[in-house]
């Protein structure tokens, strides 16, 4: 979500300015081996406590976060974590440091950290298994964007700097960087601007900006604008909004719905950058809001063979942003990207505004659903035959399954 509303809407929606000395605070050291589990789950409990669990199976069983997980503390940890190869990464904004963790018994052990001042992460991208690109905003000036390229094995900074983005005229006071995609010696960055309308509300520009920069120098090469929709992507530390298909075409979701862009008169859409190109394809536009879905959506997960899952809201079932996260109203649809068709999955209505709730693996999509009526389950969707069945159940204190992640690739 936009920086402006973060502190107000933690449960609803729930780059880098680096000041000071860069360097590793703690060495990764010998003996800090990654987790050998296959999956992790991040749970918000009915007791208001956040929990982290690890498991080797999403197909069956029952887990209780209070028994099988570890307690996390919101002042230090939140669901905007980065999960990769058995480790967890998170920006502790209070210290402020970027930390690397592993689960050890009933604790989350800090392995290494790097100081980060005045920084708010919007996006991350793994260049390879040890190289992480972070992009984000200044906490003090939400219109300033910086990047940081890290070696996560050594927890050291490779390079960092500003991303030169010109602010349009008017009273825009914040920016959202929703797409960051390195393409060889260049990086594609999609963004939009926000205008604060009250202490707790904002609106968004009607334009999607797509810029191409040299990488890692970040010199602007090209800027294009598209007014078919707005707010390209989103904070991918919380939910994914883009992917590559088998032909190296790059697809992205725009999110002008009430919970992100707040320009509900504009359509949620799927857009495309064709392989070998760096601009939005003017001939491709999958208008989700004008499809049989007739709603806005948040989050997209690629299934393979030109199919993807999206999570769409039911505007007839919630009253406004205040109950958007708590009211079960989200549906899951399978999209055919070429034919531009939709198929609703026979799943219970889900709650929670934005979640990392789908894992695609071996022709199976694991879909985490929080249903007050049918319980909290990871559902198993067989991509080939279209069948659905219940898998792992999250019981006990489970209120929201905020994210499920693969710990191992």
N, C-alpha and C positions, 0 to 999 in steps of 0.2 A: 504494500500500500504506500501511498505518498508519505514522505517524511512528516508532513504537517500533522497527520492524524495518528501517528504511531502511539503516542502516549495516551491518547483518548480512547483508542479502540483496540487494545491489546488482544482481546479475545476475538474480536470481529475479523481482524486481519493479522490473527492471533488471535569516482566514487570515493575515493579515498583522499582525505587531506591528512597528511602525516607530518606532525610537528615534533621535533625533538630528535632523539638518537634512535637509529634503527639498529637492531642486533638481536641476537638470541639471548633471552634471559636465563633459560635453563637448557642444558644440553639434552638431546634425546637420549643419549647414553646407551650402554649395552644392557641387554636384558629386558628392555621395554618392547616386547614383541606384540604384534597386533592380535586382536581377538581372533579366535579360531571358529567363532560362531558364524552362521550364514546371514542372519537377519537381525535388525534391531527395531524396536518399537518405542515410540515416545507417547506417553499417556498423560493426559490431564485427568486427575482423579476427582471424584465427588467431594473429597475432603479439601480440594483446592491445591493439592500437592502435585507437582510434576514428577513422573517416574520414567526411568529408562529400563528396558528389558532387552535381553538378547536370547535368540532361540535358533535352533537348526531346522525348524519346520513351521510352515504356515498352513499346512494341510490338515492338521488335526490337533486335538488336545484342548486343555483349558489352562489359562494363566491368570493369576491375580497379581496386579502390580505391587500391592503392598507386601506380598509374600515372595514373589519371584523377581521383582525389580529392585532398583535403588532409587532413593529419594533424591530429587534435584531441587535446587533452590532458585526461585525466579529472579532473585537479585543478582545471581551469577550466571545461570543457564536459562536458555529459552529454547523454543522449538526451531529457531532459525539456525540450526546447526548444520554443518557440512559433514557427511558421513562418507568415508573413503578408505577402502582396503584395511578394515579392522580398526580404524581410528576415528575419532570425532574432533572437529575443529569448531571453535566458537569465539566470537568477539565479546569479551567481558568489558562492557562500556564503562563500568564504574572505576576500573583500575587505572587506565584502560589498556588492555593487552589482548592480543590474539593468541589463543591457547590451543594446544594439542592434547587430547585426552585418550585414555583407554579405560574400559571397564575392568575393575579389579575387585573381585568379591562384591561387597555391598557398597563400594565407593567408585567414583569416577576420578581416576588418578590423572593429575596434570603431569605431562611428560616434558613439555617445552613451551615456551611462549616468546612472543615478540611484542614490544611496546608499540601501540598505535594510539596516537593522540587525535582528538577531534575528528572522529571517523564513524560512519554509519554505512554498513554494507548493504548494497542493493543487489549485487550479482556476483556469482563465482563461476569459473570455468577451469576445468582441469586440462592443461596443455598436454601433460603426460602424467604418469603415476606419482611423480615427485614435484611437479611444477604447477602451481596454482595461481591463477589470475583473479584478483579481487578488484571489483569496481564499486565505488560508492560515493557518498556525499559527506560534506563537512557538517558536523553537528551545529556549528555556529552559523554557517551560511549554506543553506540547503540548495542553493543554486550553483555551488561549486562542486565539480566532479574531479576525482582523482582515481588513479589505479595503482595497484601494487602487484608485482610479480614475485612469488615466493618459492624458495626451495623448501618443501615441507619435510624432507628427510633430515636436513640440517637446521630447519627453522631459521632461515636467513633470507634477507631481502636480496633479490637479484636486481630489480630496478623499480622505480616508482616515479610518479610525476602527475601533472595535471592532464586532464583531457580537455582540450580547448573547445568549449561549446558556447556559442554566442546566444545570449538571452534575447528573445524577441522583445519588441516594445510593449508597453503596458505595465500592469502591476503584478506580473508573474513573480512569485516569491519562492518557488521550489521547482525541482525537476525530478522526474522518475526515469531512471535508466533501467529499462526492462529487458533489453536484448544486448548481449555482449558475445560476439562469436568470432574468434580468430579464424582467418582464412589465409593460410600461408604467411606472407610478410605483411598482411593487412589485418585489420579487425573491423568488423561490422558492428556498429552501436546504434540501437534503436531507443528513442526516448520521447518524452513529451513534457509539457510544463503545466504547473498548477497555480491557481489563484485562490488565496484564502478569502472566504466570504464571511466567516465568523470565527469565534474562538475555537469551534470544534467542527467546522465544515469548510469545504473547498470545492472548486470546480476545476475542470481540465481543459486545456487547449483542444480545439477540434482537429488537430493535426498530428499525424505520426511522422516523426523525423527519423530518417535513416542516414547515418553518416559513415563514411569509410575513412579510416586513419591508417597511417603506416604503423607497424608494430615491431618493437615496443616503443618507438619514438613518439607516437601519437601525434603525427602531423596530419592535419585534415587534407584529404584528397578529393572527397566528393560529398555533397549533401543533397539529398532528395527529400521531398515532402509529399505526403499522401493524405488526402482528406476523406478517404472512404471510411475510415474508422480512426480511433485514437487509443492511446495508452498501449503501445506494443509491449507484450510480455508482462513482466511483473517481478517481484522479489523471488528469485528462484531458490533462495535459501529456505523458502517456505513451501513453494509449489512450482512445478515445471510448466513452461509455456512454449517450448519449442523443441524441435528435433530434426534430424536428417532422415530421409528415407533411403532405400537401397540404391537410388540413382544419384545420391548426393544432392538432391534438392532439399532446401532448408525451409521448413514450415514454422510459422509462428502464429500465436493467438493474440488478438487485440482484446482489451478488457475495459470497455467503457461503462460497465455495470455499476450499480450503486456502491459496491464494496471496493472498487478500485478507481476507475476514472471518474465516476459520478457524472457521466454525460449519457444518461440512459436513452436519450433520443437517437444516439448513434448506435450502430449494430456491433455486437460481438462478431468477430470474423476470423477466419483462417486465411492467412496470406502466405506468399511463397517467394523465396529467392531461388532462382534456378541455378543449378550446378554451373560453376564457372563464372557466375555473375555476382554483383554486389548491390543490386537495386531490387526493390519489390517488383514482382512480375505484374505489369498492368493488366494482363489478360487472365489473371487468376484471383478470384475473390469468392470465398465460401461464406455467404452471409448466414450465420447461425440464427440470428434474431428473426430472419425472414423465412427460415426453414420451418418444418413442422414443430420444432422445439419452441419457437416463438418466445424465447427468453434470452437472458444473458447467461454467460458461462464463465467459469474460472478453472484453469488447469487443463492440460492436454498430455496424453501419454500415447506413444506410438506402439501399435501392435504388430507392425510389419505388413507387407503386401498391400500398402496403400490404405490401411485402416488405422484408426486412432480412437481412443476413448476421451470424452470430455465430461465434465461435471457441471450441470446446468441448474440454475435456480428456478423455483416455481414462485413467480411474483404474486400469485393468487393465495399463497399460503403464509406469507410473512407480511407484517405491517410496515416495517421500515428497518433502518440499519440497527436499531436497538435490539431487535429480536432476530436479526438475520443469522447470527451464529447459533442461537439456542433452539430455533424452531426447525424440526425435521422437514426439509422442503427440497433437498437436492436430489436430482436424478442423474443417472449415468447413461450416456448414449454412445453407440459405436458409429463413427463417421466413415463413409467411403469418400476419400479425398478426391478421387477422379470423377466419380459419378455425382458427388455432392448430395449424397443421400444420408439419412439418419435412421438408426434403429435403437429404440429404447431397451435397456436391459431390465429384466424382471427382478429388480432389487428393491428392498425396503427404502423408504425415503431416508436420506442421510442428513445429519446436522453437522454444523461447523463450517464457518465461512470459507476458509482456505485450508487445505490439508495436503500433505504428501501421502496419498492414500492408495496408490496403485504401484505395483511392481510387475513388470512384464518379463517372463523368463520361460524359455522352452515351451512355447505355444500355450502358455498359461498366463492369465492376468489375475494377480491377487488383488482384491479390492476390499479395503477396510471400510466398513459401514457401521455407523452408530445409530441404532434404531431403538427408541424407548420401548417400542412394542415387541420387536423380535430379538433384541439383544445386540451386543457388540461382537461382530464377527469379521474375520477375514474371509471373504467369499472367493471361490475358485471358479473363474470363467475360462472354459476351454475355447480357445480362439478358433480352432478348426471346426468343431461341431456345434458351438454356441451354447453348450450346457452350462448351468450354474449350480453350485452346491456350496454348503457351508463348510468352512475349514476351521482354523484356529478360533476359539472363543476367548475373548477377553472379559473376565468376570470381576468380582470383588468391587473395588473402588473405581473401576473404569468408568469415566464419563465421556471423554473424547479420545479417540485414537488420532492424535494430531499428525503422526507420520509413521510410515513403515519404510525401511530402507534395506537395500542389500549391503551387507558388511563386506562381502567378498564379490569381486567380479568374476 
